[in-house]
Amino acid sequence: MSRNRIVIVGAGHAGGSAAALLRQYGHVGPITLIGDEPYLPYQRPPLSKAWLKGEAGEEALQLRPSEFYDTQSIVVRRGAVAAAIDRIAKTVVLSDGDTLPYDTLILATGARARSLPAPGADLEGVHALRTADDAEALKAHLIAGHRLIVVGGGYVGLEVAASARALGVEVTVIEREPRLLARVAGEALSGFFHAYHGARGVRFVLGGAVTAIEGADGRAAAVILDHGERLPCDTVLVGVGAIPNQELAAQAGLACQDGVVVNLAARTEDPAIYAIGDVTRRPLPLYDRSFRLESVPNALEQAKQAACDITGRPPPAPETPWFWSDQYDLKLQIAGLPFDVDHRVVRGDPSSGQFAVFHMKGDRIQAVEAVNSPAEFMGGRLLIGAGRPVSREKLADPAISMKEVAA
């Protein structure tokens, strides 16, 4: 193991966690962490919230202090871009021509924001939000009284909308689907967040697609919709999904299918190469399929899988996928994925701001969406992992505790 040179491409949550876990699990060989940003590994979820509101800076977001990498003998190559992988020679070639040999390679290249396919999308004042630099650029334009248009009614878009309203910014959210969160949440949750944001001054345009962004002096000045409406603006945030950064893997001949294909150990078809985090398509035994997940818990789980496999430890216990989103005073926690659902149970009153939606397949929970309801989230997560049948009637009654529901 001491001769095993490990190179990790990608210094985000997944890559940074994998490096730390390898040391924790006893790996004593060289570890090199390659990141294309000028920062040490940091948390990304606060970018749409605390960072935009000026409540957190670079140091607060760091996964670990800079001294950690020195004391753990982890070499961090910041601002370095991996250009190619030579699987025969077992080397990673950087864009500056430097070549790094590896015995084990971990790809943690993440995902990038999907661009808006419309004229004017490259104007100044049109932003995406994936990195600290993205957040800093957007933050500079979230000024009280300014008009922000958010293209895309997903979680990131809604989180930015909430942060912007807290700063006194006028916000309009454009979603091409007939409801918010259409691709990631059920109708009850969509309706709740629509009403909650609306009550706090966010305007929505649903079922509308952006056909162009109109500029003035090289800067975004208005968004044009497919039905002809023109919405003046000062700033635009495009939040229409993410694309896995799989090009490096694909060019090296590794199997990719909307993500680098890996097994339950986070290993690719090449036994010397692993892939973890947002860039992977991974097996989900709970749902009898493979899927690409974008979340911090997924990044951590796969970092553990890879680190355990590399160091010869038993694999970590499988986890139920989970996610979260903070908006205003709301904490949304989601466990599981709503595949093959035939029924939904709402527990609690959405108008109270504290409720949960359970997505059912027969008498088994496939997913739970819990708003300010940690007991429902935790109970649902455990029941999903156990595959245990439950009574829908008990589940729908908030007077019956989740412990009794699970009994």
C-alpha positions as CSV (number, residue, x, y, z in Angstrom):
1,M,0.0,0.0,0.0
2,S,2.9,2.4,0.7
3,R,3.9,2.3,-2.9
4,N,0.4,3.0,-4.1
5,R,0.5,6.5,-5.6
6,I,-3.1,8.0,-5.6
7,V,-4.1,10.9,-7.8
8,I,-7.5,12.5,-7.3
9,V,-8.8,14.7,-10.1
10,G,-11.3,17.1,-8.7
11,A,-10.9,19.0,-5.4
12,G,-14.5,19.5,-4.5
13,H,-16.5,17.8,-1.7
14,A,-16.0,14.3,-3.1
15,G,-12.3,14.6,-3.9
16,G,-11.4,16.4,-0.7
17,S,-13.3,13.9,1.4
18,A,-11.7,10.9,-0.4
19,A,-8.2,12.3,0.3
20,A,-9.0,12.7,4.0
21,L,-10.7,9.3,4.3
22,L,-7.7,7.5,2.7
23,R,-5.4,8.9,5.4
24,Q,-8.0,8.1,8.1
25,Y,-8.2,4.5,6.8
26,G,-4.5,4.0,6.9
27,H,-3.2,4.8,3.4
28,V,0.4,6.0,3.8
29,G,1.4,6.4,0.2
30,P,1.5,9.6,-1.8
31,I,-1.8,11.4,-2.4
32,T,-2.1,14.3,-4.9
33,L,-5.3,16.3,-5.2
34,I,-5.8,18.2,-8.4
35,G,-8.3,21.1,-8.5
36,D,-9.0,23.5,-11.3
37,E,-10.1,26.3,-8.8
38,P,-7.7,28.4,-6.8
39,Y,-9.3,27.2,-3.5
40,L,-8.9,24.3,-1.1
41,P,-11.9,21.9,-1.1
42,Y,-15.0,23.7,0.1
43,Q,-18.7,23.3,0.7
44,R,-20.9,24.3,-2.2
45,P,-24.4,24.3,-0.7
46,P,-23.9,27.5,1.3
47,L,-23.0,29.4,-2.0
48,S,-26.7,29.9,-2.7
49,K,-27.5,30.9,0.8
50,A,-25.0,32.1,3.4
51,W,-22.4,33.3,0.9
52,L,-24.8,35.3,-1.2
53,K,-26.2,37.0,2.0
54,G,-22.7,37.8,3.2
55,E,-22.9,35.5,6.2
56,A,-20.0,33.2,5.2
57,G,-16.7,33.6,3.5
58,E,-14.0,31.4,2.0
59,E,-12.6,30.1,5.3
60,A,-16.0,29.3,6.7
61,L,-16.7,27.1,3.7
62,Q,-13.5,25.2,3.7
63,L,-13.9,21.4,4.4
64,R,-10.6,21.5,6.3
65,P,-8.1,24.1,7.2
66,S,-5.0,24.5,5.0
67,E,-2.7,22.9,7.8
68,F,-4.6,19.6,7.4
69,Y,-3.2,19.0,4.0
70,D,0.3,19.7,5.2
71,T,0.1,17.6,8.3
72,Q,-1.5,14.7,6.3
73,S,1.1,15.0,3.5
74,I,-1.6,15.6,0.9
75,V,-0.3,17.5,-2.1
76,V,-3.0,20.0,-3.4
77,R,-2.4,21.2,-6.9
78,R,-4.7,24.3,-7.1
79,G,-5.6,25.9,-10.4
80,A,-4.5,22.8,-12.3
81,V,-6.6,21.2,-15.1
82,A,-6.3,17.6,-16.0
83,A,-6.2,17.4,-19.8
84,A,-5.9,13.6,-20.5
85,I,-5.5,10.2,-18.9
86,D,-3.1,7.6,-20.3
87,R,-4.5,4.3,-18.9
88,I,-1.6,2.3,-20.3
89,A,1.2,4.4,-18.9
90,K,-1.0,5.2,-15.8
91,T,-0.5,9.0,-16.0
92,V,-2.6,12.1,-15.8
93,V,-1.5,14.9,-18.2
94,L,-2.2,18.4,-17.0
95,S,-3.0,21.3,-19.3
96,D,0.4,22.9,-18.6
97,G,2.2,19.7,-19.9
98,D,3.1,18.3,-16.4
99,T,2.5,14.5,-16.1
100,L,1.6,12.8,-12.9
101,P,2.0,9.0,-12.5
102,Y,-0.6,7.1,-10.6
103,D,-1.2,3.6,-9.3
104,T,-4.8,4.4,-8.4
105,L,-6.8,7.3,-9.9
106,I,-10.0,8.8,-8.5
107,L,-12.1,11.0,-10.8
108,A,-14.1,13.5,-8.8
109,T,-14.7,16.0,-11.6
110,G,-18.2,17.0,-10.6
111,A,-20.7,18.7,-12.9
112,R,-21.1,22.1,-14.6
113,A,-24.0,24.3,-15.0
114,R,-26.1,23.7,-18.1
115,S,-26.1,26.8,-20.3
116,L,-29.2,28.5,-21.6
117,P,-29.5,27.8,-25.4
118,A,-30.7,31.3,-26.3
119,P,-29.3,34.4,-27.9
120,G,-27.8,36.7,-25.4
121,A,-27.0,34.0,-22.8
122,D,-23.3,35.1,-23.0
123,L,-24.0,38.8,-22.1
124,E,-22.5,40.3,-19.0
125,G,-24.9,40.0,-16.1
126,V,-26.0,36.5,-17.0
127,H,-24.8,34.1,-14.2
128,A,-24.6,30.5,-13.3
129,L,-24.0,29.2,-9.8
130,R,-21.6,26.2,-9.3
131,T,-18.5,27.7,-7.8
132,A,-17.3,30.2,-5.2
133,D,-16.3,32.6,-8.0
134,D,-19.8,32.2,-9.5
135,A,-21.4,33.1,-6.2
136,E,-19.1,36.1,-5.6
137,A,-19.9,37.4,-9.1
138,L,-23.6,37.1,-8.5
139,K,-23.5,38.5,-5.0
140,A,-22.1,41.7,-6.3
141,H,-25.3,42.4,-8.2
142,L,-27.8,41.4,-5.5
143,I,-28.6,44.9,-4.5
144,A,-31.8,46.1,-2.9
145,G,-34.2,47.3,-5.5
146,H,-32.4,45.6,-8.4
147,R,-34.4,43.1,-10.6
148,L,-33.2,39.5,-10.7
149,I,-34.6,37.0,-13.1
150,V,-34.1,33.4,-12.2
151,V,-34.4,31.0,-15.2
152,G,-35.3,27.6,-13.8
153,G,-37.6,26.7,-10.8
154,G,-35.4,24.0,-9.3
155,Y,-33.9,24.0,-5.8
156,V,-30.9,26.2,-6.6
157,G,-33.1,28.8,-8.3
158,L,-35.5,28.9,-5.4
159,E,-32.6,29.1,-2.8
160,V,-31.2,32.0,-4.7
161,A,-34.6,33.6,-4.9
162,A,-35.0,33.3,-1.1
163,S,-31.5,34.8,-0.5
164,A,-32.2,37.6,-3.0
165,R,-35.5,38.6,-1.4
166,A,-33.7,38.7,2.0
167,L,-31.5,41.3,0.4
168,G,-34.4,43.4,-0.9
169,V,-34.0,42.3,-4.6
170,E,-37.0,42.1,-6.8
171,V,-37.2,38.5,-8.1
172,T,-39.0,36.8,-11.0
173,V,-38.6,33.0,-11.5
174,I,-39.3,31.6,-15.0
175,E,-40.0,27.9,-15.2
176,R,-40.9,26.2,-18.5
177,E,-42.8,23.4,-16.8
178,P,-46.4,24.1,-15.5
179,R,-45.1,23.9,-11.9
180,L,-42.0,24.5,-9.8
181,L,-39.7,21.6,-9.0
182,A,-41.5,19.6,-11.7
183,R,-38.6,17.2,-12.3
184,V,-37.6,16.6,-8.6
185,A,-40.7,16.9,-6.4
186,G,-44.3,16.1,-6.1
187,E,-47.2,18.5,-6.7
188,A,-47.9,19.1,-3.0
189,L,-44.4,20.3,-2.4
190,S,-44.4,22.3,-5.6
191,G,-47.6,24.1,-4.6
192,F,-46.3,24.8,-1.1
193,F,-43.1,26.4,-2.2
194,H,-44.9,28.4,-4.9
195,A,-47.2,29.9,-2.3
196,Y,-44.5,30.4,0.2
197,H,-42.2,32.3,-2.2
198,G,-45.2,34.2,-3.6
199,A,-46.2,35.4,-0.2
200,R,-42.7,36.9,0.2
201,G,-42.8,38.8,-3.1
202,V,-41.4,36.4,-5.7
203,R,-43.2,36.6,-9.0
204,F,-43.5,33.4,-11.1
205,V,-43.9,32.8,-14.8
206,L,-44.8,29.1,-15.3
207,G,-45.0,27.3,-18.6
208,G,-42.8,29.9,-20.3
209,A,-39.5,29.4,-22.1
210,V,-36.8,32.0,-22.6
211,T,-36.1,32.6,-26.3
212,A,-33.6,35.4,-25.9
213,I,-31.8,37.8,-23.5
214,E,-31.8,41.3,-24.7
215,G,-28.8,43.4,-24.0
216,A,-27.9,47.1,-23.6
217,D,-24.3,48.2,-23.7
218,G,-23.2,44.5,-23.6
219,R,-25.2,43.8,-20.4
220,A,-28.4,41.8,-19.9
221,A,-31.3,44.2,-19.8
222,A,-34.4,42.1,-20.5
223,V,-35.5,38.5,-20.9
224,I,-37.8,37.6,-23.8
225,L,-40.3,34.8,-23.4
226,D,-41.7,32.5,-26.1
227,H,-45.2,34.1,-25.8
228,G,-43.7,37.5,-26.4
229,E,-43.5,38.9,-22.9
230,R,-40.5,41.1,-22.2
231,L,-39.2,41.2,-18.7
232,P,-36.8,44.0,-17.8
233,C,-34.0,43.0,-15.5
234,D,-30.6,44.0,-14.0
235,T,-29.3,40.4,-13.5
236,V,-30.1,36.9,-14.7
237,L,-29.4,33.6,-13.0
238,V,-29.6,30.5,-15.1
239,G,-30.4,27.4,-13.1
240,V,-31.5,24.8,-15.6
241,G,-29.6,21.8,-14.4
242,A,-26.1,20.4,-14.5
243,I,-24.0,18.3,-16.9
244,P,-21.5,15.8,-15.6
245,N,-17.9,16.6,-16.4
246,Q,-17.3,13.1,-17.9
247,E,-15.2,14.2,-20.9
248,L,-11.9,13.3,-19.3
249,A,-13.2,9.8,-18.6
250,A,-14.9,9.4,-22.0
251,Q,-11.7,10.4,-23.8
252,A,-9.9,7.7,-21.8
253,G,-12.3,5.1,-23.1
254,L,-14.2,4.6,-19.8
255,A,-17.9,3.8,-20.0
256,C,-20.1,6.9,-19.6
257,Q,-23.9,7.2,-19.7
258,D,-24.9,10.7,-18.3
259,G,-22.1,10.1,-15.9
260,V,-19.1,7.8,-15.5
261,V,-20.4,4.3,-14.9
262,V,-19.2,2.8,-11.6
263,N,-20.0,-0.2,-9.4
264,L,-20.9,-0.3,-5.7
265,A,-17.2,0.2,-4.8
266,A,-17.2,3.4,-7.0
267,R,-14.8,1.6,-9.3
268,T,-15.0,2.0,-13.1
269,E,-14.4,-0.8,-15.6
270,D,-10.7,0.0,-15.2
271,P,-9.6,-1.6,-11.9
272,A,-7.1,1.2,-11.3
273,I,-9.7,4.0,-11.7
274,Y,-12.5,5.1,-9.4
275,A,-15.1,7.8,-9.9
276,I,-17.1,9.5,-7.2
277,G,-19.6,12.3,-6.7
278,D,-21.8,14.3,-9.2
279,V,-19.9,12.9,-12.2
280,T,-21.0,9.3,-11.6
281,R,-23.8,7.0,-12.6
282,R,-24.0,4.5,-9.8
283,P,-26.0,1.5,-8.8
284,L,-29.0,2.0,-6.5
285,P,-29.9,-1.4,-5.2
286,L,-32.8,-0.1,-3.3
287,Y,-34.5,0.9,-6.6
288,D,-33.0,-1.8,-8.8
289,R,-31.4,0.7,-11.2
290,S,-28.5,3.0,-11.8
291,F,-28.8,6.7,-11.5
292,R,-26.7,9.9,-11.3
293,L,-27.1,11.8,-8.0
294,E,-26.1,15.3,-7.2
295,S,-25.7,15.8,-3.5
296,V,-23.2,16.1,-0.7
297,P,-24.3,12.9,1.0
298,N,-23.8,11.0,-2.3
299,A,-20.3,12.5,-2.6
300,L,-19.4,11.5,0.9
301,E,-20.8,8.0,0.5
302,Q,-18.9,7.3,-2.7
303,A,-15.7,8.8,-1.2
304,K,-16.1,6.2,1.6
305,Q,-16.8,3.4,-0.9
306,A,-13.6,4.2,-2.9
307,A,-11.4,4.7,0.2
308,C,-12.6,1.5,1.7
309,D,-12.0,-0.5,-1.5
310,I,-8.5,1.0,-2.0
311,T,-7.4,0.4,1.6
312,G,-9.0,-3.1,1.9
313,R,-11.6,-2.2,4.5
314,P,-15.1,-3.7,4.4
315,P,-17.5,-1.6,2.3
316,P,-19.6,1.0,4.2
317,A,-23.2,0.2,4.8
318,P,-25.4,1.2,1.9
319,E,-27.2,4.5,2.5
320,T,-30.6,5.7,1.5
321,P,-30.0,8.8,-0.8
322,W,-30.9,12.0,0.9
323,F,-30.9,15.7,0.1
324,W,-31.8,19.0,1.7
325,S,-32.7,22.6,0.8
326,D,-32.9,25.7,3.0
327,Q,-35.2,28.5,1.9
328,Y,-36.2,31.4,4.2
329,D,-37.1,29.7,7.6
330,L,-37.8,26.4,5.9
331,K,-35.7,23.3,6.0
332,L,-36.6,20.8,3.4
333,Q,-35.2,17.3,3.9
334,I,-35.7,14.5,1.3
335,A,-34.9,10.9,1.7
336,G,-35.1,8.3,-1.1
337,L,-36.2,8.8,-4.8
338,P,-39.8,8.6,-6.0
339,F,-39.4,5.8,-8.5
340,D,-42.4,3.6,-9.5
341,V,-44.7,5.5,-7.1
342,D,-48.5,4.7,-7.2
343,H,-49.7,6.7,-4.2
344,R,-48.8,9.7,-2.0
345,V,-49.6,10.3,1.6
346,V,-49.5,13.8,3.0
347,R,-48.8,13.9,6.8
348,G,-49.6,17.2,8.5
349,D,-51.0,20.5,7.1
350,P,-48.9,22.3,4.5
351,S,-50.5,25.6,5.5
352,S,-48.8,25.2,8.9
353,G,-45.3,25.1,7.3
354,Q,-44.6,21.8,8.9
355,F,-45.6,18.6,6.9
356,A,-44.3,15.7,5.0
357,V,-45.2,13.9,1.7
358,F,-44.5,10.2,1.5
359,H,-44.3,8.6,-2.0
360,M,-45.5,5.1,-1.8
361,K,-45.2,1.9,-3.9
362,G,-47.9,-0.3,-2.5
363,D,-47.3,-0.2,1.3
364,R,-43.6,0.7,1.1
365,I,-42.2,4.2,1.2
366,Q,-40.0,5.1,-1.8
367,A,-39.3,8.7,-0.8
368,V,-40.2,11.3,1.7
369,E,-40.2,15.1,1.4
370,A,-40.2,16.7,4.9
371,V,-40.7,20.4,5.5
372,N,-39.6,21.4,9.0
373,S,-40.3,17.8,10.0
374,P,-37.1,16.1,11.1
375,A,-38.9,13.1,12.7
376,E,-40.7,12.3,9.5
377,F,-37.5,12.7,7.5
378,M,-35.5,10.4,9.8
379,G,-38.3,7.9,10.2
380,G,-39.0,7.8,6.5
381,R,-35.3,7.4,5.7
382,L,-35.0,4.4,8.0
383,L,-38.2,2.8,6.6
384,I,-37.0,3.3,3.0
385,G,-33.7,1.6,3.8
386,A,-35.4,-1.3,5.6
387,G,-38.0,-1.8,2.9
388,R,-40.5,-2.3,5.7
389,P,-44.3,-2.1,4.9
390,V,-46.3,0.5,6.7
391,S,-49.9,1.4,7.2
392,R,-51.0,4.4,5.1
393,E,-53.6,5.3,7.6
394,K,-51.1,5.5,10.4
395,L,-48.7,7.4,8.2
396,A,-51.3,10.0,7.4
397,D,-52.1,10.7,11.0
398,P,-49.6,13.1,12.6
399,A,-51.0,12.2,16.1
400,I,-49.3,8.8,15.6
401,S,-45.6,9.1,16.1
402,M,-43.2,7.8,13.4
403,K,-41.9,5.3,15.9
404,E,-45.4,3.8,16.2
405,V,-45.8,3.9,12.4
406,A,-42.6,1.8,12.1
407,A,-43.7,-0.7,14.7
